[in-house]
Amino acid sequence: MSCATQVMERGTSKDSAVAGRRPEWLRVKLPAGKTFRQVSDIIQTHSLNTVCAEARCPNMGECWSAGTATFMILGDVCTRSCGFCAIKTGRPVQGLDWDEPNRVAEAAKLMNLKHVVITSVNRDERKDGGAPIFAESIKRLREEIPGVTVEVLIPDFRGVWEALDYVIDAKPEVLNHNLETVPRLYRQVRPQARYERSLELLKICHDKGLRTKTGIMVGLGETPAEVFEVMDDIAEIGVDVMTIGQYMQPTKMHLDVQEWVHPDTFATYKEIGESKGIEHVESGPLVRSSYHAERHL
Ligand code: SF4
């Protein structure tokens, strides 16, 4: 039996329907310790946001205790209302904060980061989507930390590719844009996004010579066959890195978990993704797009 057949059988098993407690492979380290507090203090004193805290990432204990975090720029209010995401939704009242790139660079330096990951909320109320702040943050980081490498995890800018050009021109070492799920589930999971538009963004960035990365969550009701189709799509474009992790419901108001995907299935996804030509597939229950990001350079 091939790996693909095995995973397809496992993925369609009724035994995997979700109820009650998380399985033991999703237990995580609790936030604690001196380094964790230092990271927390630096973020607070620089008036910054992190996706770790805003999106209630399960890896916060591990990442922050190891001295790393993912900065979330452009405020803490997102113009979209994705079904999986815990970040506040609304219309941001502020314009762009041009001091934010300075604070990101200072905080990253204090944290002694050599590889920095920056993401943002969606700022669909702006034609430029806030892209100039991504570019300025990359520039300031390079000024402040010689030799730093930067990964940006960007929104789709509603397909306004002039906005995307700000980011491309800043030449981040890794350009990440998450597909989040399989196309059939976009209406529930990412109602304001379009699968084809996200693929186009990745293709543009790849064709401009950037190292590209994308990620999906599983456990939202997708089938393994649909995951393989996403892999085919991104392999065809030439995406270099793919992350696959378990969806976890952040609050009762968010989409239900449909399945706790077994670690063996994640291992099989990695094997199949890489066999399809994706250079590096990071796949595991607790994998998030910025988890162990320094390995994706
Ligand atoms: S995986 Fe990413 S978002 Fe989660 S805590 Fe680590 S750095 Fe933050």
Residues whose N, C-alpha, C, O or C-beta is under 5 A from the ligand:
A	BS01	SF4	V51 C52 C57 N59 M60 C63 T68 A69 T70 R288 S290 Y291
